[in-house]
């Protein structure tokens, strides 16, 4: 399904982990915090209605 829809798997990197460790503790879910870190590093938009994620300095759309 990933290939059929043109999606790419975004592997975790050291840079993602470093940004994750410096994020303000707004969101308690570690997976969502990693999404924020990856979006920050890769300049991506997060598709979410999660109000906690929207409090970070990351682009979101819903």
C-alpha positions in Angstrom: 0.0 0.0 0.0 2.9 2.4 0.7 4.3 2.0 -2.8 0.9 2.0 -4.5 0.1 5.4 -3.0 3.5 7.0 -3.4 4.3 7.2 0.3 7.8 6.9 1.7 8.9 5.4 5.0 10.7 8.1 7.0 13.4 6.3 9.1 14.4 7.7 12.5 17.6 9.6 12.6 20.0 10.9 15.2 18.9 14.5 14.2 15.3 13.5 14.9 16.2 12.1 18.3 18.2 15.3 19.2 15.2 17.5 18.3 12.9 15.1 20.2 15.1 15.5 23.4 14.8 19.3 23.2 11.1 19.5 22.6 9.0 21.2 25.3 7.0 18.5 27.1 3.5 19.5 25.8 2.5 16.1 24.5 2.8 13.1 26.7 2.7 10.5 23.9 6.3 9.6 22.8 5.2 8.5 19.3 3.4 11.8 18.7 6.4 13.7 20.0 8.6 11.8 17.5 6.2 12.8 14.7 6.7 16.5 15.8 10.5 16.1 15.8 10.5 14.5 12.4 8.2 17.1 10.9 10.4 19.8 12.4 13.7 18.4 11.0 12.2 17.4 7.6 10.0 20.6 7.3 6.9 18.5 6.9 3.2 19.2 7.6 1.5 17.0 10.1 -2.1 15.9 9.3 -3.8 15.9 12.6 -6.6 17.3 14.7 -4.6 16.6 17.9 -4.7 19.9 19.7 -1.5 19.0 21.7 0.5 18.6 18.5 -0.8 21.9 17.2 0.8 23.7 20.2 4.3 22.9 18.8 6.0 25.1 16.2 5.2 22.7 13.4 2.9 23.0 10.4 -0.4 21.1 10.8 -3.5 20.7 8.7 -6.8 19.0 9.3 
